[in-house]
Amino acid sequence: PTPIGWCGCFCLALAGQLMRSASLAVSLAAATVCAQSVIAAELVLVTHHMPASRFSEIVIAISVAMVCALFFDFGSNLYSVREIARGSLAPHRYAERLVIKVLIATSLSCGAVLFWGFFGSVALVAGSCLLFVAQVSLQGIAVPFRAVGRASTPAWLSVGSRLLGFGSLFCLGGILESSSLVIAVLVCQDLLGLGVAAAV
């Protein structure tokens, strides 16, 4: 091929790669927006059946769990994504690393519950800790997908599990006065998303 032909082939390949990257980015962004919208809808639903004091407990529990999961990760998932993408980290080695990570998160959560037990009721703290472990697990299970350019797959699975969680909260509307029940539903929907993503 002539230089112009080589240039044309290069431009076509580059355009195809950019289109694929843009499609993945749009799909991931859409899944993230949908997942956060479902959570917002769940919280709005809960506000109609629960006193303000108990609703604030749920918001605090969710916020603490999310923030702790981000601090606990501390960029390790992004590092693992790069390692798997380069081929320097085998999937089974990453699975071992993830199991250790989840075990550490579980141990820290158990310690927090035991410590808080000296000061009062542990129901809400235990719920927040379960959400924390579920989030750590969900973020970790998404790493292999991100490494092969399928980051939107676990994100859409999470949307599906959260929609089921919203449906459960809607059906339980008449008995949603317990903050522990709401936290339990949120934990179950995250565990469902985790199980489906692991199966995929």
N, C-alpha and C positions, 0 to 999 in steps of 0.2 A: 504493500500500500504506500501511497505517496505521503509526504509529511502532512498534507491537508487531511488525508484519510485517517492517519493516526490521531490527528487532533480531533477530528470529528468523533472517532470511537471513544477517545478519552472523555470528551464532553458528554457523550451519551451515557457512558458508564457513571460519570460523576453525577449527572442529573438523576439517573436511576437510584443511586445511593442516597442522594439528598431527598428524593421523594419517599423512599422507604423510611429514612430517619424521621422525616416530617410526619409521616403517617403514624409511626410508633409514638412520637411525642404527643400528637393530638389524641391518640387513643388513651395514653397514660393520663394526660391532663383531664380528659373527659371522665375517666374512671375515678380519678381523685376528687373531682368536683361532685360527681354523683354520690360517692361514699360519704363525703362531708355533708352533703345535702340531706342524706338519709339520717345521719346522726342528728343534724339540726331538727329534722322532722320528728325524730324520736323524743328529743328534749321538749319540743313544743307540745307533743302529745302528753308527755308526763306532767307538764305544768297544769294541765286541765284537771288532773286527778290527785294532785298532791299539794300540801301546804308549802308555802315559800321556804320555810326553814328546812324541810326535808329535801326540797329540790336543790337548795344551795349545797347540801351535803353531797348530792350526786354529782353536781358540777365540780366540786372540789375534788372528789374521788377520781373522776375522769381526768381532770387537769393534772393532778399529781402523778397519776399513772403514766400519762403521755409524756410529761416532762422527764420523769425518772427514766423512762425507756430511751429517750433521746440521749440523756446524759450517760446512761449505762452503755449504749452503743459506742459513743465517742469516736465515730468514724470507722469502726472496725468492719462494718458491713461494706462500706465503699471500698476499703482496702481488699476485702475478700472478693468483691466483684472484679476488681482489676486483676487479682491473682488467677481467678478461674478463667477470665477472658484470655489471659496470656498463656494459659496452660500450665502454669507453675503450681497450681493447687488442684489436685484431683477431687472430683465430687465427693467420694467417700471420705476423704480427709476433711473436707469442709463439713460434712455431716457430723463427724466426730467433734469438730470444733464447735458446731452449733449445739450439740447435746451438752457439752461442758458449759457453754454459755448459759443455756437454759437452766441447768442445774445450779449454777452460781446465782442466777436471778431468783430461783426458787428458794435457795438457802437464805438469801438476803431478805426475801419476803417473809419467810418463816421467822427469822430473827426480829423483823419489824413488828410482826403480830405478837410475838412473845413479849417484846419490850413494851408494846402499848398495852398489853394485858395488865400491867401494874398500875395503869392510870385510869382504866375504865373499860367500856364496851369495845370489843374488837371487831364487831360485825362490819362496820364501814371500812375500817383499815384493812381487814381481810379481803373485802371486795376490791378495794383499790389495788392491793398487792396482786390479786388474781388477774386484774386487768393489766397490770404491769408485766406479769409473766406472759400473758397472752400476746401483748404487743411486741415484746422481745422476740417471741417465737414467730409471730407473723412477719416481722421485719426480716428475721433471719431466713425464713423459708423462701422469701422473695429474692434472695441474693442469686441463686443459680439461674432464675428466670432473667434477672437483669443482666447477668453475664453473657447470655446468649441472645440478647435483644428481644426478650419477651416479657418486659417489665409490666406490661398492661394486663397479662394473664392473671397473676394473683390479685391485682387491683380490681379487676372485674369480678373475680370470685368473691372478693371482700364485699363488693356492692351487693351481690346476690345474697350472701349470708346476712348482711345488715338489713336487707329488705325483709328477709324472713324474721329477723329480730323485731323490725317495726311491726310486722303483722302479728307477732306474738304479743307485743305491748298493746296493740289495738284490741286484740281479743281479751286481754287481761285488764282492760280499762277500768272495770268496776272495782278491782282490788289492788290498784296501783298506789295505795297509800304507804306501802312499805318501800323504803329506799333500798333495802337489801334485795328485794325481789327485782327491782329495776336493774341493779348492778348484776344480779345473777343472769338476767336475760342478756345484758351487754357482754358478759363474759362468755356465755354459751354461743352467741353469734360469732364472736371472734374465734372461739375454738372450732366452730363449724367451718369457718373460712380456712382456718389452719389445716384441718383434716382434709378438706377437698383439695387444697393446694398441694399438700404432701402426696395425696393420691395421684394427682396429675403428673 
